[in-house]
């Protein structure tokens, strides 16, 4: 089940994400989280739930925030290209 509280993914997550994932999986497969950049989203940590989400067409077709940004600003991608 999904957790109701927002879990802050702080320095410990970036230092050792595997132990944080392990704790989250033990506590349930779906969590509301706030990433270091302030973005709030859902973090799905177990295989069965991820598979179920990807099998639901509306979720599988949703662009990630990064893909949406790239589609909205193609010139920005070209300006920041390393080559």
C-alpha positions as CSV (number, residue, x, y, z in Angstrom):
1,X,0.0,0.0,0.0
2,X,1.0,3.6,-0.5
3,X,2.2,5.7,2.4
4,X,0.4,8.9,3.2
5,X,3.4,10.9,4.6
6,X,6.0,12.4,2.3
7,X,9.4,10.8,3.0
8,X,12.4,13.2,2.6
9,X,15.2,11.6,0.6
10,X,18.1,13.3,2.2
11,X,21.8,12.8,2.3
12,X,21.5,9.3,3.6
13,X,19.6,8.3,0.4
14,X,22.3,9.6,-1.8
15,X,25.1,8.2,0.3
16,X,23.7,4.7,0.5
17,X,20.5,4.3,-1.6
18,X,20.5,0.5,-1.3
19,X,19.8,0.5,2.5
20,X,17.1,3.2,2.1
21,X,15.4,1.1,-0.7
22,X,15.7,-2.0,1.6
23,X,13.9,-0.1,4.4
24,X,11.2,1.3,2.0
25,X,10.6,-2.2,0.6
26,X,10.1,-3.6,4.1
27,X,7.6,-0.9,4.8
28,X,5.6,-1.4,1.6
29,X,6.1,-1.0,-2.1
30,X,4.8,2.5,-2.8
31,X,6.0,5.7,-1.1
32,X,5.4,9.4,-1.5
33,X,8.8,11.0,-1.5
34,X,10.5,14.4,-1.9
35,X,13.7,14.4,-3.9
36,X,16.7,16.6,-3.2
37,X,15.6,19.1,-5.9
38,X,12.2,19.5,-4.1
39,X,10.2,17.5,-6.6
40,X,7.5,15.3,-4.9
41,X,6.6,12.0,-6.5
42,X,5.9,8.4,-6.0
43,X,8.7,5.9,-5.5
44,X,7.8,2.2,-6.3
45,X,10.3,-0.2,-4.7
46,X,9.0,-3.7,-5.4
47,X,9.0,-5.6,-8.7
48,X,5.4,-6.8,-8.6
49,X,4.0,-3.3,-8.1
50,X,6.3,-1.9,-10.8
51,X,5.2,-4.6,-13.2
52,X,1.6,-3.9,-12.4
53,X,2.0,-0.1,-13.0
54,X,3.7,-0.6,-16.3
55,X,0.9,-3.0,-17.4
56,X,-1.7,-0.2,-16.9
57,X,-1.6,1.6,-20.2
58,X,-2.2,5.2,-18.9
59,X,0.9,4.9,-16.6
60,X,3.1,3.2,-19.2
61,X,2.4,6.0,-21.7
62,X,3.0,8.9,-19.3
63,X,6.3,10.8,-20.0
64,X,8.7,11.2,-17.2
65,X,9.3,14.8,-16.0
66,X,12.6,14.8,-17.9
67,X,10.9,13.7,-21.2
68,X,8.2,16.3,-20.8
69,X,10.8,19.0,-20.3
70,X,12.7,17.8,-23.4
71,X,9.5,17.9,-25.5
72,X,8.6,21.3,-24.3
73,X,12.0,22.9,-24.9
74,X,13.9,21.1,-27.7
75,X,16.2,24.2,-28.2
76,X,17.4,23.9,-24.6
77,X,18.4,20.3,-25.2
78,X,20.4,21.3,-28.3
79,X,22.1,24.2,-26.4
80,X,23.2,21.9,-23.5
81,X,24.4,19.1,-25.7
82,X,28.0,18.1,-24.8
83,X,29.1,17.6,-28.4
